[in-house]
Amino acid sequence: MTASHADDAVCGEPSEIVVRWTPVQVDFDRFAALSGDDNPIHVDPAFSARTRFGRTVSHGMLLYSRLWALIRTRWPGCRHALQDLMFPNPAYAEEELTIAVVPGDTDADDLAITIRRVADDAEVLRGRCRLGDAPGAGANGPETSAPDGPDRDTPQQEALAVGRSAELMRLYPSAQASDFAALARLDNVPDTVPEPLIGGMFSYLLGVKLPGFGTNYLKQEMTFHAPAGFDVPLRARVTVTRLRPEKHLVDLETVCETLDGEVICTGRALVYVEDVGA
């Protein structure tokens, strides 16, 4: 059944969504302009050519935007309470993708989500979305892990010490709501900031500020505690919680809140940093 509000029992329904979509470079550029995430790995062919990808790759949050629009269309009025995303392989411009959203057998509010490249069936996104009400702010807050002893002394560890953080303030104007809806292929214009744009703040910080240019987004977990209003300044912060230099991996805490302290989103990110500074 379809609910008009997230707390009206079950939001999901026992039917899956499968669609095809081919993103293009213009989509990457439009998402960069809307979200502020202008990491050159997405929009600069010359920079991207020096990375292991060899060309520009899609924002993970652009992929999530298309998923988000499909879920919102099928289950209108249902909030995205929890969102776990993994990005096992890159998605490139002009390569067709298959998107699938499958409600759980025993819990229709728990959605399995995947995006695959049609050409080779490689997964570019997999994860789950939980519809309904999120737990209270801080209920799933990340724990900080200390690095193992000698790892702390490598050059990368000096630049990416546990506890180091970066933040930004951003305001999403309501005038951009229709632009986002058109990019995500959503029929209705959203009345609050879409969750993928909240994720885009984290993506920008990770890819531009900390660790920086060349960061490869591997995983993002997000718990959405409250909707964010358009035309309201938001503060996003990422903080290093663990370093694994032998694998070129960095774990970070991610938080978005209003300037008066209302928590919008908490979560964790995992990034690959071998290409940083490429």
N, C-alpha and C positions, 0 to 999 in steps of 0.2 A: 504494500500500500504506500501511498505518498502522504507525508505529513506536512502540515502547514507551518509547524514550528518544531524545533529540534527536540523538545521535550514531550511531544505528542506521541508517545510510545515509540514504535519502530519507524525509522526513516527509510530503510532499505526495502528492496523488493527482490524476489527470487528470479531475476533475469539479468543476463550479462549484456554489456555494451561492447561491440567490436567495430572500430572504424579505421579507415586509412587516412593518412595525412602526410603531405610532403612539405616540410618547412623549407624556406628559401632564405638567402642572405638578408633580404629586406626584412624578414621576420626577426632575425637576430638583431638587426639595427634598430627596428622599432621597439623591441623589448628593452634594448639598452637605453633608448631615449626615455621610455616610460618608467623603467625601474631605477635608472641611474647607474646600472651595472654595466659600465663600459670597459670591462676587462678586455685587453686587446686580443686575448685568445678567442674571443667571440666576434670581434669586429675589425681586426687588423690582419689582413692576409699575410703581410710581410713578417710580422711578429710570429704568427701562428706557424708559418713555414719553418721556423727554427725550432719548434717544439716537436715532440714525438708524434703529434697528430699530423703535422705537415700542412694543415689548412685550418680554417676557422671551424669551431665546433659550437653546437647549440648550448645556450644557457640551460642548466638543469631546471631552472625555474620557469623557463619558457615551455619546456616539456610538461612541467607540472601545471602550467597555465591552461594548456589544452585539456589535460585530464580534469582539472578543476572545473572547467566550463562544461565538460560532458557530465560530470557528477552533479553539478548544480542544476543542469537542465533536467536530468532524470529525477533528481530528488530536490525540488525547489523548496527553499525555506529551511533546509537541514544544514546545520553548521558542520564544518570540518573541525572536529575536536582534536584528533591526533593524526599526524601525517609522518610516516617514515618513508624515506626515499633513498634508493641506492642507484648509482650510475656506473654500471659495470663496463660499459663501452661508450664511445662517443657517438653522437648523432651529427651528421653533416648536412649542409645545405644540399638541396636537390636530390636527397635520398629518401625514398618512400618509407614510411613507418606504419606499423600496425599497432593500434592502441586497444587494450582490453581492460575492462573493469568488471570484476566478478564478485557478487555478494557471497558471503560465507554460507555454507550449508546449514549451520546451526545458529548463526547470528548474521542476519541480513544487513545489519548496520556496520559490519566489519568487511571492508572491500579489499580484495586483492587487485593490485594494479600492475600492469606491465606495458612496456612499449618496446617493440622489436623492429629492427631493420628488416625490410622485406627481402632485400637482396641475399642476405646470408643468415637470416633468422637470429642474429645476435641481439641480446637484450641491451637496450640503452638506458632503461629505467625499470626498476621493480620495487615493490613495496606494498604498503597497506595504508588505507585511510579509514579512520574511525569516525562515523557520523554521530552527532549528538552533543552532549555537554562534556566539556573538558573538566578534569579535576581542578581543584583549587590551585592558584598560582604557587609554584614551588613544590608541588606534590611530587613531580618527577624531575626535580632539579638535579643537574649533573654533579657527580663527585669529582673532586680534583685529585689526580694521580701524580705522584712525584716521579721524575725520570730516574732510571737506574744510574748508579754512580758515575762511571767514566763517560757515559754518553753526554753528560752535561758540558764537557770540555771541547766538543767539536765545534768548528766555526758555525755550523747551522744552529747548534744548540745555543750558542751565544746570542745569535740573532733572534731565536725563537724560544726564549726561556719560559718555563712554566710560570704562569701568572701574568705574563705580558698580555696586554689587551689593546684593542683599537675600537673606536666608536665613531658614529656619525649621527647627525640629526637630519631628518628629511621630512618634508611635508608633501603629501600627495594631493594635488588640487582636484576638486570634484569635476572640473572640466576635462580631466583625463579619463574619467570613468568610461565614457563611450569609446574612447580610443582603445582602452584595454579590452573592452567587450568585443570590439571588431577584431583585434589581434587574436584573442582566444576563441573566437567564433561563438560567442555567447549572445543569445537573442535579447536578453534583458540586461539593462545597464545596472551594475551593482551599486548599492547604496552605502556600502562600507568598503574600506580598502580590501581588495582581494588578497587572500592569504599568499598567493605566489609573489606578490609585491613585497610582503613582509619578508618572505624568504629571499627575495632579491636584495634586500638590504644586507643580509648576512653574506650572500654570494658576492656582493660588491666588496665588502670588507675583507673577505677571505682572498679574493682574487686580485685586489688592488692594494690593500693596506697591510694585511697580516694573514698569511705569509707574503702575499704580493703577486706581481705579474707572473703568470705561468702556473699558478696553483691549479691543480686538477681536483675538482669537487667529486668525492667518492660517495659520501653519505650525508644526509641531513635528517635528523629527527626533530619534529616540532610538535609542541603541545600548545594549542590556541586557547587562551584563558578568557579573552574578551575580544569583541570586534574593535577594529581601529577605524575612527572616523576620518573621512576626507577633510582636508583643510585643517588638520590637527597635527602639530609638530610631534614627531616620533623620534625616539633615541634607540639606536641599535648598538649592541656591543658584542664583540667576540673576544674570548679569553683562552689562551693556551692552557690546557689541563694535562696534556701528556705528550711526550716526544718519543718517536721510534725511528731514530736516524738510520739504523741499518736497513729499514724498509722504506725510508723517505716518507714517513707518515706523521701527521700531526693531528691530535684530537683537540677540539675546542668547545667551550661552552658558548651558547648563543642566547641572547636575551634582547627582546624588544619591549619598550615601555613608553608611556606618555611622559611628558616632562614633569608632571605632578606625581609620577611614581606608579601609575596603574600598569600592571603587567599585562601585556598583550600576548606575548609568546615566549616560551622558554624551550631550550632544546640543546642538541649536541650536533657537532659537525666532525667529519673525518675528511682530511684532504691529503693529497699526494703532492710532494714538493720538489721532486727531482728537477723539474723544468723551471723552477723559480729563478728569474734573472736570465733566462735563455736569451 
